[in-house]
């Protein structure tokens, strides 16, 4: 015990990482804890800014790409806000990403011990997956999570994207892969239990990662084996769809879609989305360069169906209950035209550029960033996750964990056990 205490005194960075790790581990349980972890990251970056940087390495190139993308996204968002000064609240996400990106870039230059960072942060990210399952399993329904269930589930999927590639690396001790595998199953269980269909893309990413990892270690994998893996995934989906209780709400979503198409009834989750997607596209076509602004967007959504006879207005009730168009890209294009859309796409470009620059430095970190890119891009097709501060915070933390830990050898030093 005395040796450990001395270690904390002689290595204050590890104490900071430990406190940050506690925040990350508990982030799915409370939005304020997640916010405190984000603030701690930014404060550490501020302290590092006033110190002479250590020798830079290849990690700095990836973190710089992410920083530039966040800065450009924030600048474009500011331009939209100046054109339409009726939506300053929507700048919160861009500036949260930017501040954390600045801090991350500084910490990459001052924390050369990537192996130690990964050894300390990977277990807490895995524990966060378990905590996510505990939150949703102990609640009464999907709305018992501390944030909106959709961005909450997508944020949980970002944590899985960090643990999954590491668990599949053969250099990791087998006993640790088993423990991390259990944490991953818990995280997947939390996402599926939340019934947030926008986060189900993590299942696709998991299957793809399993197949590619299998192929990399077994150069001659027969097509029949890959086909069997695909059939197994299809069987799981078929069981979920055919189940009387519809645990994943897939059958319900299909029924709502058919009802909206055939009957024009948009008073459902999928029905409202279909109407809002069309509204967003039509509004973008009206003003493709600068959009129509947030105030006009809200006006159009809240007045949906009110010009129809009284007996038909109920078909648009679900539409009028929301404030966005349930699509990150159409939402940005509707509010700010091509300028707003460019801001949204720049974040994706930053994730992609970072993943590309990490591919030779650290293949595991590159795959982690690819997973974050995939989930952020696909989840935005059915929801405006960046409208939620919690999601922007979790995206910032996830990218920071990956970038600062990039360059570590996959198998060492041996990660601390999760349990």
C-alpha positions in Angstrom: 0.0 0.0 0.0 2.9 2.3 0.8 4.4 1.8 -2.6 1.1 2.7 -4.3 0.8 5.9 -2.2 4.3 6.9 -3.1 3.5 6.3 -6.8 0.6 8.7 -6.6 2.8 11.4 -5.0 5.6 10.9 -7.5 3.4 10.6 -10.5 0.5 13.1 -10.1 -0.5 12.4 -13.7 -1.6 9.0 -12.7 -3.8 10.5 -9.9 -5.4 12.7 -12.4 -6.0 9.8 -14.8 -7.5 7.8 -11.9 -10.0 10.6 -11.1 -10.8 11.0 -14.7 -11.3 7.3 -15.0 -13.8 7.3 -12.1 -15.8 9.9 -14.0 -15.7 7.9 -17.3 -16.7 4.7 -15.5 -19.8 6.4 -14.0 -20.6 8.7 -16.9 -23.5 6.5 -18.2 -25.2 6.8 -14.8 -25.2 10.6 -14.5 -24.9 13.4 -16.9 -23.2 15.7 -14.3 -20.5 13.1 -13.7 -19.9 12.9 -17.4 -19.7 16.7 -17.5 -17.3 16.8 -14.6 -15.0 14.3 -16.4 -15.1 16.5 -19.6 -14.3 19.5 -17.5 -11.4 17.7 -15.8 -10.0 16.8 -19.3 -10.2 20.4 -20.4 -8.5 21.7 -17.2 -5.7 19.3 -17.6 -5.2 20.4 -21.2 -5.1 24.0 -19.9 -2.4 23.2 -17.4 -0.4 21.3 -20.1 -0.6 24.3 -22.4 1.7 26.3 -20.1 4.3 23.6 -20.0 7.1 23.0 -22.5 5.9 20.1 -24.7 7.8 16.8 -24.7 9.0 15.3 -27.9 6.0 14.9 -30.2 5.2 11.6 -31.8 2.9 10.3 -34.4 -0.1 10.7 -32.1 0.2 14.4 -32.5 -0.6 14.2 -36.2 -3.9 12.4 -35.5 -4.9 14.7 -32.7 -4.1 17.7 -34.8 -6.4 16.5 -37.6 -9.2 16.2 -35.0 -8.5 19.6 -33.6 -8.5 21.3 -37.0 -11.8 19.6 -37.9 -13.4 20.7 -34.6 -12.2 24.3 -35.1 -13.6 24.4 -38.6 -16.9 22.9 -37.5 -17.2 25.5 -34.7 -16.3 28.3 -37.1 -19.0 27.2 -39.6 -21.5 26.9 -36.8 -20.7 30.4 -35.7 -21.3 31.7 -39.2 -24.8 30.0 -39.2 -25.5 31.5 -35.8 -24.6 35.0 -37.1 -26.9 34.5 -40.1 -29.7 33.2 -37.9 -29.2 34.7 -34.4 -32.1 32.8 -33.1 -30.3 29.6 -32.1 -27.2 30.3 -30.0 -27.9 27.2 -27.8 -27.0 24.9 -30.7 -23.4 26.0 -30.5 -22.9 24.1 -27.3 -21.9 20.8 -29.0 -19.4 22.3 -31.4 -17.6 24.3 -28.6 -17.6 21.3 -26.3 -15.9 19.3 -29.0 -13.4 22.1 -29.8 -12.4 22.7 -26.1 -11.9 19.0 -25.5 -9.9 18.7 -28.8 -7.6 21.5 -27.8 -7.0 19.8 -24.4 -6.5 16.4 -26.1 -3.9 17.8 -28.5 -2.0 19.3 -25.6 -2.2 16.1 -23.5 -1.0 14.0 -26.4 2.2 16.2 -26.5 2.7 16.0 -22.7 1.7 12.5 -21.9 4.2 10.3 -23.8 3.3 7.2 -21.7 0.6 5.9 -24.1 0.9 2.4 -22.7 0.3 3.5 -19.2 -2.6 5.7 -20.3 -4.3 2.8 -22.1 -3.7 0.4 -19.2 -5.5 2.8 -16.8 -8.3 4.0 -19.1 -9.4 0.8 -20.9 -10.6 -0.9 -17.7 -12.7 2.1 -16.7 -14.2 2.3 -20.2 -15.1 -1.4 -19.9 -16.6 -0.7 -16.5 -18.7 2.1 -18.0 -20.3 -0.5 -20.3 -21.3 -2.5 -17.3 -22.6 0.6 -15.6 -24.7 1.4 -18.6 -26.3 -2.0 -18.4 -26.9 -1.6 -14.7 -28.6 1.8 -15.2 -31.1 0.5 -17.9 -31.6 -2.9 -16.1 -32.5 -1.3 -12.8 -34.9 1.2 -14.3 -38.6 0.9 -15.0 -38.4 1.6 -18.7 -36.1 2.9 -21.4 -36.7 6.5 -20.3 -35.1 5.8 -16.9 -31.6 6.6 -18.2 -30.1 10.0 -17.2 -30.5 11.4 -20.7 -32.7 10.9 -23.8 -32.4 7.1 -24.4 -31.3 7.5 -28.0 -28.1 9.7 -27.5 -27.5 7.8 -24.3 -27.5 4.4 -26.2 -25.3 5.9 -29.0 -22.9 7.3 -26.4 -22.7 3.8 -24.9 -21.9 2.4 -28.3 -18.9 4.8 -28.5 -17.5 3.2 -25.4 -17.9 -0.3 -26.9 -16.0 0.9 -30.0 -13.1 1.6 -27.7 -13.1 -1.8 -25.9 -14.0 -4.1 -28.9 -10.8 -3.7 -31.0 -8.6 -4.1 -27.9 -10.4 -7.2 -26.8 -9.9 -8.8 -30.2 -6.2 -8.2 -30.3 -4.3 -11.5 -29.8 -1.5 -9.8 -27.9 -3.9 -9.2 -25.0 -3.8 -11.9 -22.4 -6.6 -14.4 -22.8 -8.0 -14.0 -19.3 -8.3 -10.2 -19.9 -10.0 -10.8 -23.2 -12.6 -12.9 -21.4 -13.3 -10.1 -18.8 -13.4 -7.4 -21.5 -15.7 -9.7 -23.5 -18.2 -9.9 -20.6 -18.1 -6.1 -20.3 -18.8 -5.8 -24.0 -21.8 -8.2 -23.7 -23.1 -6.0 -20.9 -22.8 -2.9 -23.0 -24.5 -4.5 -25.9 -27.3 -5.7 -23.6 -27.7 -2.1 -22.3 -28.1 -0.7 -25.8 -30.6 -3.4 -26.8 -32.6 -3.1 -23.6 -32.9 0.7 -24.2 -34.7 -0.2 -27.5 -33.0 2.8 -29.2 -33.0 1.6 -32.8 -30.6 4.4 -33.9 -27.9 2.7 -31.9 -28.4 -0.8 -33.3 -25.6 -0.1 -35.8 -23.2 -1.2 -33.1 -24.3 -4.8 -33.8 -23.3 -4.4 -37.5 -20.0 -2.9 -36.4 -19.4 -5.7 -33.9 -20.1 -8.4 -36.6 -17.9 -6.7 -39.1 -15.1 -6.4 -36.6 -15.4 -10.0 -35.6 -15.2 -11.2 -39.3 -12.3 -9.0 -40.2 -10.4 -10.0 -37.0 -11.1 -13.6 -37.8 -9.8 -13.2 -41.4 -6.6 -11.4 -40.2 -5.7 -14.4 -38.0 -7.0 -17.1 -40.3 -5.8 -16.1 -43.8 -7.9 -18.7 -45.5 -11.4 -18.4 -44.1 -14.0 -20.2 -46.2 -17.0 -18.3 -47.5 -19.2 -20.9 -45.8 -17.9 -19.9 -42.4 -18.6 -16.2 -43.1 -22.0 -17.2 -44.4 -22.7 -19.1 -41.2 -21.8 -16.1 -39.1 -24.2 -13.9 -41.2 -26.9 -16.5 -40.9 -26.5 -16.5 -37.1 -26.9 -12.7 -37.0 -29.9 -12.9 -39.2 -31.4 -15.6 -37.0 -31.0 -13.4 -33.9 -32.8 -10.5 -35.7 -35.5 -13.0 -36.9 -36.1 -14.2 -33.4 -36.4 -10.6 -32.1 -38.8 -9.6 -34.8 -41.0 -12.7 -34.4 -41.1 -12.5 -30.6 -44.6 -11.6 -29.3 -43.2 -8.9 -27.1 -41.1 -7.3 -29.9 -38.1 -6.6 -27.6 -36.2 -4.5 -30.1 -39.2 -2.6 -31.4 -38.3 -3.7 -34.9 -41.7 -5.0 -35.8 -43.3 -1.9 -34.3 -41.1 0.3 -36.4 -42.0 -1.5 -39.6 -45.7 -1.3 -38.8 -45.5 2.5 -38.1 -43.6 3.0 -41.4 -46.3 1.1 -43.4 -49.0 3.0 -41.6 -47.4 6.4 -42.5 -46.9 5.4 -46.1 -50.3 3.9 -46.7 -52.6 5.9 -44.4 -50.7 9.2 -44.0 -50.8 8.7 -40.2 -47.6 10.3 -38.8 -48.6 10.1 -35.1 -45.9 7.5 -34.3 -42.2 7.4 -33.8 -41.3 6.2 -37.3 -44.2 8.0 -38.9 -43.1 11.4 -37.4 -39.6 10.7 -38.7 -40.8 10.1 -42.2 -42.8 13.4 -42.2 -39.9 15.3 -40.7 -37.4 14.0 -43.1 -39.5 15.1 -46.0 -40.0 18.5 -44.3 -36.3 18.9 -43.8 -35.5 18.1 -47.4 -38.1 20.4 -48.8 -37.0 23.2 -46.5 -33.4 22.7 -47.6 -34.4 22.9 -51.2 -36.1 26.3 -50.6 -32.9 27.8 -49.2 -29.9 25.5 -49.9 -27.1 28.0 -49.1 -28.1 29.4 -45.7 -31.1 27.4 -44.7 -34.2 28.8 -43.0 -33.0 29.2 -39.5 -34.0 27.5 -36.2 -37.0 29.7 -35.5 -38.6 28.9 -38.8 -37.8 25.3 -38.4 -39.6 25.2 -35.1 -42.5 27.1 -36.5 -43.0 24.6 -39.3 -42.7 21.6 -37.1 -45.1 22.9 -34.5 -47.7 23.9 -37.1 -47.7 20.5 -38.9 -51.2 19.5 -39.8 -52.9 22.5 -38.2 -54.2 23.6 -41.6 -56.2 20.4 -42.0 -59.7 19.6 -40.7 -59.9 18.9 -37.0 -60.4 15.2 -37.4 -57.1 14.9 -39.3 -54.9 17.0 -37.0 -54.3 14.1 -34.6 -52.3 12.3 -37.3 -49.5 14.9 -36.8 -49.6 15.1 -33.0 -46.3 13.2 -32.7 -44.7 15.5 -35.2 -45.7 18.6 -33.2 -44.2 17.1 -30.0 -40.6 17.3 -31.2 -38.3 20.2 -32.0 -35.9 18.7 -34.7 -36.2 16.6 -37.8 -34.7 13.4 -36.4 -31.8 13.5 -38.8 -28.5 15.2 -38.0 -27.7 16.0 -41.6 -31.2 17.2 -42.7 -31.4 19.2 -39.4 -28.2 21.0 -40.1 -29.1 21.6 -43.8 -32.6 22.9 -42.8 -31.2 25.3 -40.3 -28.0 26.5 -42.0 -28.1 25.2 -45.5 -24.8 24.0 -47.0 -22.9 25.9 -44.4 -24.6 24.1 -41.5 -24.3 20.8 -43.3 -20.6 21.4 -43.9 -20.1 21.9 -40.1 -21.7 18.5 -39.4 -19.7 16.7 -42.1 -16.5 18.3 -40.9 -16.7 16.4 -37.7 -17.0 13.2 -39.6 -14.0 14.2 -41.7 -12.0 14.8 -38.6 -12.8 11.4 -37.2 -11.9 9.8 -40.6 -8.6 11.7 -40.9 -7.6 10.7 -37.4 -8.4 7.1 -38.1 -6.4 7.2 -41.3 -3.3 8.8 -39.6 -3.5 6.2 -36.8 -3.5 3.2 -39.1 0.3 2.8 -39.1 0.9 4.2 -35.7 -1.5 1.9 -33.9 -3.9 -0.4 -35.8 -6.0 -0.9 -32.6 -6.5 2.8 -32.1 -7.3 3.2 -35.8 -10.0 0.6 -35.5 -11.3 2.3 -32.4 -11.6 5.6 -34.2 -13.2 3.9 -37.2 -15.9 2.5 -34.9 -16.6 5.9 -33.4 -16.8 7.3 -36.9 -19.2 4.6 -38.0 -21.6 5.0 -35.0 -21.5 8.8 -35.1 -22.3 8.8 -38.8 -25.0 6.1 -38.9 -26.8 7.2 -35.6 -27.2 10.7 -37.0 -29.4 9.3 -39.8 -32.3 8.8 -37.4 -31.7 11.4 -34.6 -30.1 14.7 -33.9 -27.7 13.5 -31.2 -25.5 16.6 -31.2 -28.5 18.5 -29.9 -27.8 16.8 -26.5 -24.9 18.1 -24.4 -24.4 14.6 -22.9 -23.7 13.1 -26.3 -21.2 15.8 -27.3 -19.4 15.3 -24.0 -19.2 11.5 -24.4 -18.0 11.9 -28.0 -15.2 14.2 -26.8 -14.2 11.8 -24.0 -14.2 8.8 -26.3 -11.9 10.5 -28.9 -9.6 11.7 -26.1 -9.2 8.2 -24.7 -8.3 6.9 -28.1 -5.9 9.6 -29.2 -4.0 9.8 -26.0 -3.6 6.1 -25.8 -2.6 5.6 -29.4 0.9 4.2 -30.0 0.8 1.8 -27.1 1.9 -1.8 -27.8 -1.1 -4.0 -27.9 0.1 -6.4 -25.2 2.0 -4.3 -22.8 2.3 -3.2 -20.2 -0.3 -5.7 -19.0 -3.6 -3.9 -18.5 -5.0 -3.8 -15.0 -7.8 -6.3 -14.7 -11.4 -5.0 -14.8 -12.7 -7.2 -12.0 
